Amino acid sequence: MGQVTESAITVKGQTTIPKTIREHLGLKPGDHVKFFVHPDGTVVLLPKLPVTALRGILKRPRRPVSVERMREAIAEGASGLRPRARRR
């Protein structure tokens, strides 16, 4: 089982996320978190990542495909011919 840490809840319903947890999640002042309640009653706390955190996760195509090459591929597929080797 993982590490167990505790934090008290104030009269206003606030708590401090322990330093070890903040460091583990990479949380900094001003960051937001999400709480997920599972059907079994367990709760998961996750950092809410900005959209910019997704930058770079998808590879860009090496070079764009021309409209002419798209038309050739469609014609080859429609005719049932075996596609020829790709031009590089």
C-alpha positions in Angstrom: 0.0 0.0 0.0 1.1 3.6 -0.6 2.1 6.4 1.8 -0.5 7.6 4.2 -0.7 11.3 5.2 -3.2 13.3 7.1 -4.6 16.8 7.1 -7.1 18.5 9.4 -10.2 20.2 8.0 -11.0 23.8 9.2 -14.3 25.2 10.2 -14.7 26.6 6.7 -14.2 23.1 5.2 -10.6 23.9 4.0 -7.6 21.7 4.3 -3.9 21.9 3.4 -2.6 19.3 0.9 0.5 17.8 2.6 3.8 18.8 1.1 4.7 15.2 0.0 1.4 15.0 -1.9 1.8 18.5 -3.5 5.3 17.5 -4.7 4.1 14.1 -6.0 1.4 15.8 -8.0 3.6 18.7 -9.1 1.2 21.2 -7.6 2.2 24.8 -7.2 0.3 27.8 -5.6 -2.6 28.8 -7.8 -3.0 25.3 -9.4 -6.4 23.7 -9.4 -7.3 20.1 -8.5 -10.1 17.8 -9.4 -11.9 15.4 -7.1 -13.4 12.2 -8.4 -15.8 10.2 -6.2 -15.9 6.5 -7.2 -19.1 4.4 -6.8 -17.4 2.5 -3.9 -17.0 5.8 -2.0 -13.2 6.3 -2.6 -12.1 9.7 -3.6 -9.3 10.5 -6.0 -7.5 13.9 -6.2 -5.8 14.8 -9.5 -4.1 17.9 -10.7 -6.2 19.9 -13.3 -3.8 20.3 -16.1 -4.0 23.3 -18.5 -4.6 22.6 -22.2 -1.0 23.7 -22.8 0.2 20.6 -21.0 -1.0 18.5 -23.9 1.3 20.3 -26.4 3.6 17.9 -28.1 1.8 14.6 -27.2 0.8 14.0 -30.9 3.4 13.5 -33.6 3.1 15.8 -36.6 3.2 14.1 -40.0 6.6 14.4 -41.6 5.2 16.1 -44.6 1.7 16.8 -45.9 0.1 14.6 -48.5 -0.9 16.4 -51.7 -4.4 16.5 -53.0 -3.0 14.7 -56.1 -1.7 11.9 -54.0 -5.0 11.6 -52.2 -6.9 11.3 -55.5 -4.4 8.6 -56.7 -4.9 6.6 -53.5 -8.7 6.9 -53.8 -8.5 5.7 -57.5 -6.2 2.8 -56.6 -8.5 1.8 -53.8 -11.6 2.0 -56.0 -10.0 0.1 -58.8 -8.8 -2.7 -56.5 -5.3 -2.3 -57.8 -2.4 -2.9 -55.5 -1.0 0.5 -54.3 2.4 1.3 -55.6 5.3 2.1 -53.5 5.2 5.5 -51.7 7.3 8.2 -53.1 9.8 9.7 -50.7 
